[in-house]
Amino acid sequence: MSPRKMRLVVNNIRGKKVGEALSILRFTKNEAGSWLEKLLLSAIANWEYKLDGAESADDYNLIVKTIFVDEAAMLKRFRPATHGRAARIHKRRNHVTLIVENKIPLERDLAPTAEAEG
């Protein structure tokens, strides 16, 4: 999918709560919505995995902190054209970067460290 088409959907969910962003993506008509929904669900699962599964994402008000789309390598193909010519086709691809952040601090972040006490 071209980066331009993907950016149209990405701009709708930037800065939103994860639940709200998922509902926006679920009911978006564009194909990018389904791709981004999978990506967001994966980011939520990664956030929980990094905490060893001890915490649930629902308890920490996750938001879509950063999301942007960059252009990737383009596949170049040829298609027959009129008068025996060949027409070039550009199949565009993209890279999506998505960062989720919790608004409620984790307990381990609130606990004082050994260096601070000593």
Z-matrix of the N, CA and C atoms (Angstrom, degrees):
N
C 1 1.448
C 2 1.525 1 108.37
N 3 1.298 2 116.05 1 145.40
C 4 1.457 3 119.36 2 -177.93
C 5 1.531 4 110.28 3 -74.03
N 6 1.324 5 116.52 4 148.13
C 7 1.464 6 120.31 5 -179.83
C 8 1.529 7 112.51 6 -60.67
N 9 1.303 8 116.75 7 -33.39
C 10 1.464 9 119.91 8 -178.21
C 11 1.533 10 111.49 9 -64.36
N 12 1.329 11 116.69 10 -42.15
C 13 1.462 12 120.67 11 178.20
C 14 1.527 13 110.77 12 -66.56
N 15 1.330 14 116.35 13 -38.21
C 16 1.463 15 120.61 14 -179.46
C 17 1.529 16 110.86 15 -68.81
N 18 1.329 17 117.60 16 -37.54
C 19 1.470 18 121.43 17 -178.91
C 20 1.526 19 112.37 18 -63.59
N 21 1.330 20 117.47 19 -30.69
C 22 1.453 21 120.57 20 178.54
C 23 1.523 22 111.46 21 -59.74
N 24 1.314 23 117.44 22 -37.31
C 25 1.457 24 121.94 23 179.84
C 26 1.525 25 110.75 24 -83.28
N 27 1.323 26 116.63 25 -38.19
C 28 1.466 27 121.51 26 -178.51
C 29 1.524 28 111.03 27 -60.33
N 30 1.311 29 117.31 28 -38.72
C 31 1.462 30 120.36 29 -178.99
C 32 1.525 31 112.42 30 -64.27
N 33 1.333 32 117.68 31 -22.64
C 34 1.462 33 120.90 32 179.85
C 35 1.525 34 113.32 33 -76.41
N 36 1.344 35 118.15 34 -24.89
C 37 1.463 36 119.64 35 -174.35
C 38 1.525 37 113.73 36 -107.71
N 39 1.297 38 118.57 37 -5.09
C 40 1.464 39 121.08 38 -177.99
C 41 1.533 40 110.43 39 -63.12
N 42 1.346 41 116.57 40 126.65
C 43 1.456 42 122.04 41 177.39
C 44 1.520 43 114.83 42 83.28
N 45 1.324 44 118.86 43 0.76
C 46 1.463 45 122.16 44 -178.04
C 47 1.525 46 110.69 45 -88.40
N 48 1.329 47 115.96 46 160.79
C 49 1.460 48 120.97 47 172.05
C 50 1.525 49 108.13 48 -66.68
N 51 1.332 50 115.66 49 152.49
C 52 1.458 51 120.57 50 -174.00
C 53 1.532 52 111.20 51 -62.04
N 54 1.311 53 118.10 52 -42.71
C 55 1.461 54 120.48 53 179.69
C 56 1.515 55 112.03 54 -62.62
N 57 1.320 56 115.93 55 -41.36
C 58 1.464 57 120.63 56 178.70
C 59 1.525 58 110.46 57 -67.01
N 60 1.335 59 116.35 58 -41.06
C 61 1.463 60 120.69 59 179.55
C 62 1.527 61 110.78 60 -63.95
N 63 1.346 62 117.00 61 -39.92
C 64 1.462 63 120.24 62 179.21
C 65 1.525 64 111.09 63 -64.50
N 66 1.319 65 116.94 64 -39.63
C 67 1.467 66 118.55 65 179.43
C 68 1.527 67 111.19 66 -69.46
N 69 1.325 68 117.88 67 -35.83
C 70 1.467 69 120.84 68 175.87
C 71 1.527 70 109.95 69 -62.52
N 72 1.335 71 116.38 70 -45.67
C 73 1.467 72 120.36 71 -178.26
C 74 1.523 73 111.57 72 -67.91
N 75 1.322 74 117.14 73 -36.74
C 76 1.458 75 120.72 74 -177.74
C 77 1.524 76 111.72 75 -64.14
N 78 1.333 77 117.09 76 -34.17
C 79 1.457 78 120.17 77 -175.86
C 80 1.528 79 113.42 78 -105.50
N 81 1.334 80 117.06 79 14.24
C 82 1.459 81 121.00 80 175.30
C 83 1.521 82 108.62 81 -82.41
N 84 1.313 83 116.63 82 136.95
C 85 1.467 84 120.59 83 -178.45
C 86 1.527 85 112.30 84 -75.78
N 87 1.329 86 117.02 85 -24.08
C 88 1.463 87 119.86 86 -175.82
C 89 1.528 88 110.80 87 -68.55
N 90 1.322 89 115.68 88 150.93
C 91 1.456 90 121.15 89 177.09
C 92 1.527 91 110.79 90 -63.78
N 93 1.323 92 116.97 91 -29.63
C 94 1.458 93 121.16 92 -179.43
C 95 1.521 94 111.15 93 -60.78
N 96 1.324 95 117.80 94 -27.97
C 97 1.457 96 121.20 95 179.84
C 98 1.511 97 112.65 96 -60.39
N 99 1.317 98 117.68 97 -43.09
C 100 1.466 99 120.50 98 -179.74
C 101 1.524 100 111.26 99 -68.93
N 102 1.327 101 116.96 100 -38.66
C 103 1.467 102 120.13 101 178.07
C 104 1.529 103 110.86 102 -65.13
N 105 1.322 104 116.34 103 -44.20
C 106 1.465 105 120.07 104 -178.65
C 107 1.526 106 112.11 105 -71.16
N 108 1.329 107 117.27 106 -29.80
C 109 1.467 108 119.98 107 176.76
C 110 1.527 109 110.24 108 -63.81
N 111 1.335 110 116.75 109 -44.09
C 112 1.465 111 120.93 110 176.73
C 113 1.522 112 110.93 111 -61.67
N 114 1.322 113 116.18 112 -41.05
C 115 1.457 114 120.83 113 -179.23
C 116 1.522 115 111.29 114 -65.50
N 117 1.317 116 117.35 115 -41.98
C 118 1.462 117 121.60 116 179.62
C 119 1.525 118 111.14 117 -66.90
N 120 1.315 119 117.71 118 -41.66
C 121 1.467 120 120.62 119 176.09
C 122 1.521 121 111.31 120 -62.06
N 123 1.322 122 116.82 121 -36.77
C 124 1.463 123 121.21 122 177.04
C 125 1.528 124 110.93 123 -67.17
N 126 1.319 125 117.79 124 -39.45
C 127 1.466 126 121.52 125 179.06
C 128 1.526 127 110.84 126 -65.61
N 129 1.332 128 117.17 127 -38.00
C 130 1.460 129 120.77 128 177.65
C 131 1.531 130 109.95 129 -66.09
N 132 1.324 131 116.67 130 -43.16
C 133 1.466 132 120.95 131 178.55
C 134 1.527 133 110.83 132 -63.46
N 135 1.333 134 117.34 133 -38.48
C 136 1.467 135 120.65 134 177.79
C 137 1.525 136 111.20 135 -65.47
N 138 1.340 137 117.49 136 -38.44
C 139 1.461 138 121.40 137 178.62
C 140 1.520 139 109.98 138 -62.18
N 141 1.339 140 117.00 139 -42.98
C 142 1.463 141 120.70 140 178.91
C 143 1.528 142 110.92 141 -68.58
N 144 1.327 143 117.67 142 -37.67
C 145 1.460 144 121.58 143 -178.77
C 146 1.527 145 111.62 144 -65.55
N 147 1.324 146 116.81 145 -37.44
C 148 1.466 147 120.16 146 179.76
C 149 1.523 148 111.99 147 -65.49
N 150 1.322 149 116.83 148 -21.15
C 151 1.467 150 121.39 149 176.97
C 152 1.526 151 110.83 150 -97.26
N 153 1.333 152 117.36 151 18.88
C 154 1.462 153 124.83 152 179.46
C 155 1.522 154 112.88 153 59.81
N 156 1.306 155 117.18 154 26.02
C 157 1.458 156 121.85 155 177.84
C 158 1.513 157 114.16 156 70.89
N 159 1.339 158 117.51 157 10.28
C 160 1.464 159 121.06 158 -178.02
C 161 1.524 160 112.11 159 -77.29
N 162 1.315 161 117.22 160 -24.91
C 163 1.464 162 121.24 161 -176.81
C 164 1.521 163 109.96 162 -117.18
N 165 1.323 164 115.90 163 151.87
C 166 1.452 165 122.13 164 176.68
C 167 1.523 166 109.07 165 -103.28
N 168 1.306 167 116.47 166 141.04
C 169 1.466 168 121.08 167 -178.59
C 170 1.521 169 111.29 168 -66.19
N 171 1.322 170 117.68 169 -26.21
C 172 1.465 171 121.15 170 -178.47
C 173 1.530 172 112.45 171 -65.86
N 174 1.332 173 117.26 172 -26.58
C 175 1.466 174 121.17 173 -175.71
C 176 1.525 175 113.66 174 -83.30
N 177 1.324 176 118.98 175 -10.36
C 178 1.460 177 121.36 176 -171.01
C 179 1.517 178 115.09 177 -117.66
N 180 1.329 179 118.14 178 12.43
C 181 1.466 180 121.94 179 176.45
C 182 1.523 181 112.66 180 48.66
N 183 1.313 182 116.71 181 61.05
C 184 1.465 183 120.46 182 179.06
C 185 1.524 184 110.23 183 -65.87
N 186 1.333 185 115.22 184 141.92
C 187 1.462 186 121.21 185 175.14
C 188 1.520 187 109.04 186 -126.19
N 189 1.317 188 115.68 187 160.03
C 190 1.460 189 121.53 188 174.84
C 191 1.526 190 106.12 189 -84.10
N 192 1.331 191 115.68 190 96.67
C 193 1.464 192 120.36 191 -175.34
C 194 1.520 193 111.06 192 -71.54
N 195 1.322 194 116.39 193 -53.20
C 196 1.460 195 121.89 194 -177.34
C 197 1.517 196 109.05 195 -134.92
N 198 1.316 197 115.74 196 134.61
C 199 1.462 198 120.57 197 172.39
C 200 1.524 199 107.30 198 -151.07
N 201 1.323 200 115.32 199 128.01
C 202 1.466 201 119.58 200 176.73
C 203 1.517 202 109.77 201 -149.76
N 204 1.321 203 115.25 202 160.58
C 205 1.458 204 122.73 203 -175.94
C 206 1.525 205 108.56 204 -121.48
N 207 1.319 206 115.86 205 128.03
C 208 1.462 207 122.00 206 176.23
C 209 1.519 208 109.24 207 -114.86
N 210 1.308 209 114.69 208 155.34
C 211 1.456 210 120.54 209 179.28
C 212 1.525 211 109.54 210 -78.42
N 213 1.326 212 116.70 211 139.23
C 214 1.463 213 122.48 212 178.00
C 215 1.525 214 109.00 213 -108.05
N 216 1.314 215 115.50 214 -172.97
C 217 1.464 216 120.23 215 178.90
C 218 1.528 217 109.78 216 -63.91
N 219 1.302 218 115.54 217 144.75
C 220 1.456 219 121.88 218 -175.99
C 221 1.528 220 109.01 219 -102.16
N 222 1.327 221 116.19 220 133.18
C 223 1.460 222 120.40 221 173.29
C 224 1.525 223 108.17 222 -83.50
N 225 1.309 224 116.54 223 129.08
C 226 1.459 225 120.24 224 -179.23
C 227 1.520 226 108.68 225 -110.74
N 228 1.314 227 115.69 226 122.09
C 229 1.450 228 122.56 227 -178.21
C 230 1.524 229 109.48 228 -126.68
N 231 1.334 230 115.85 229 163.84
C 232 1.459 231 120.76 230 178.19
C 233 1.518 232 110.01 231 -119.77
N 234 1.325 233 115.13 232 143.30
C 235 1.452 234 122.49 233 179.05
C 236 1.532 235 107.26 234 -128.20
N 237 1.314 236 117.28 235 142.13
C 238 1.468 237 118.64 236 177.71
C 239 1.528 238 111.64 237 -62.06
N 240 1.305 239 115.94 238 139.96
C 241 1.467 240 122.03 239 179.17
C 242 1.528 241 108.45 240 -123.72
N 243 1.288 242 115.80 241 -179.21
C 244 1.461 243 120.18 242 -177.60
C 245 1.523 244 111.90 243 -68.83
N 246 1.303 245 115.28 244 157.99
C 247 1.474 246 123.71 245 177.15
C 248 1.522 247 112.31 246 58.41
N 249 1.337 248 117.85 247 33.67
C 250 1.457 249 121.28 248 175.11
C 251 1.512 250 114.68 249 73.60
N 252 1.294 251 117.74 250 14.07
C 253 1.467 252 120.50 251 -179.92
C 254 1.523 253 110.21 252 -90.85
N 255 1.320 254 113.89 253 176.21
C 256 1.465 255 120.79 254 176.28
C 257 1.529 256 108.13 255 -124.45
N 258 1.319 257 116.20 256 136.74
C 259 1.467 258 121.65 257 178.85
C 260 1.524 259 108.26 258 -108.93
N 261 1.309 260 115.66 259 136.61
C 262 1.459 261 120.51 260 -179.22
C 263 1.519 262 110.21 261 -84.15
N 264 1.330 263 115.57 262 137.24
C 265 1.463 264 121.88 263 176.61
C 266 1.521 265 107.40 264 -116.17
N 267 1.324 266 115.91 265 131.62
C 268 1.463 267 121.45 266 177.07
C 269 1.524 268 108.40 267 -104.77
N 270 1.318 269 116.95 268 113.79
C 271 1.463 270 121.08 269 176.19
C 272 1.526 271 106.69 270 -97.05
N 273 1.300 272 115.06 271 103.47
C 274 1.463 273 120.72 272 -173.94
C 275 1.518 274 110.71 273 -82.65
N 276 1.337 275 114.42 274 147.07
C 277 1.463 276 122.02 275 176.94
C 278 1.521 277 108.28 276 -131.47
N 279 1.339 278 116.45 277 170.24
C 280 1.458 279 118.79 278 -178.22
C 281 1.519 280 111.71 279 -147.91
N 282 1.324 281 115.60 280 166.23
C 283 1.460 282 124.57 281 173.03
C 284 1.517 283 106.94 282 -118.23
N 285 1.329 284 116.74 283 131.36
C 286 1.461 285 121.02 284 178.07
C 287 1.523 286 107.96 285 -112.63
N 288 1.324 287 116.93 286 129.84
C 289 1.459 288 122.94 287 175.56
C 290 1.515 289 107.63 288 -110.95
N 291 1.341 290 116.33 289 125.22
C 292 1.456 291 122.20 290 -176.00
C 293 1.525 292 109.01 291 -131.85
N 294 1.330 293 116.64 292 126.80
C 295 1.466 294 122.36 293 178.01
C 296 1.517 295 108.16 294 -125.03
N 297 1.340 296 115.73 295 126.68
C 298 1.463 297 120.41 296 175.32
C 299 1.522 298 108.46 297 -106.41
N 300 1.335 299 115.36 298 148.76
C 301 1.463 300 120.89 299 -177.63
C 302 1.525 301 108.73 300 -136.07
N 303 1.335 302 115.39 301 144.75
C 304 1.458 303 118.84 302 177.22
C 305 1.529 304 109.65 303 -92.20
N 306 1.337 305 116.19 304 136.87
C 307 1.461 306 121.55 305 179.30
C 308 1.527 307 111.21 306 -83.66
N 309 1.327 308 117.75 307 -31.43
C 310 1.463 309 121.75 308 177.38
C 311 1.526 310 107.23 309 -91.20
N 312 1.362 311 118.71 310 125.21
C 313 1.461 312 119.64 311 -177.37
C 314 1.525 313 112.22 312 -65.77
N 315 1.318 314 115.09 313 148.20
C 316 1.459 315 121.70 314 177.84
C 317 1.523 316 109.72 315 -74.71
N 318 1.341 317 116.31 316 156.33
C 319 1.460 318 120.34 317 179.48
C 320 1.522 319 111.33 318 -64.60
N 321 1.312 320 117.11 319 -36.10
C 322 1.472 321 119.74 320 -179.25
C 323 1.528 322 111.82 321 -68.75
N 324 1.336 323 117.04 322 -25.17
C 325 1.460 324 120.35 323 176.86
C 326 1.522 325 111.55 324 -77.52
N 327 1.327 326 116.97 325 -25.85
C 328 1.460 327 121.19 326 -179.21
C 329 1.533 328 112.50 327 -83.84
N 330 1.336 329 116.97 328 -23.63
C 331 1.463 330 120.74 329 -177.87
C 332 1.528 331 110.03 330 -69.69
N 333 1.368 332 117.38 331 136.63
C 334 1.466 333 119.70 332 178.84
C 335 1.525 334 110.66 333 -70.15
N 336 1.302 335 115.90 334 146.63
C 337 1.463 336 121.18 335 179.46
C 338 1.514 337 110.39 336 -87.42
N 339 1.337 338 117.32 337 165.53
C 340 1.463 339 122.36 338 -178.48
C 341 1.521 340 110.65 339 -67.03
N 342 1.326 341 117.17 340 -32.36
C 343 1.460 342 120.38 341 180.00
C 344 1.519 343 111.96 342 -69.06
N 345 1.295 344 117.73 343 -34.00
C 346 1.454 345 121.63 344 -178.83
C 347 1.525 346 111.72 345 -70.20
N 348 1.344 347 116.54 346 -31.14
C 349 1.461 348 120.25 347 -179.93
C 350 1.519 349 111.64 348 -77.29
N 351 1.302 350 117.67 349 -34.76
C 352 1.459 351 122.04 350 -171.95
C 353 1.459 352 111.26 351 -89.33
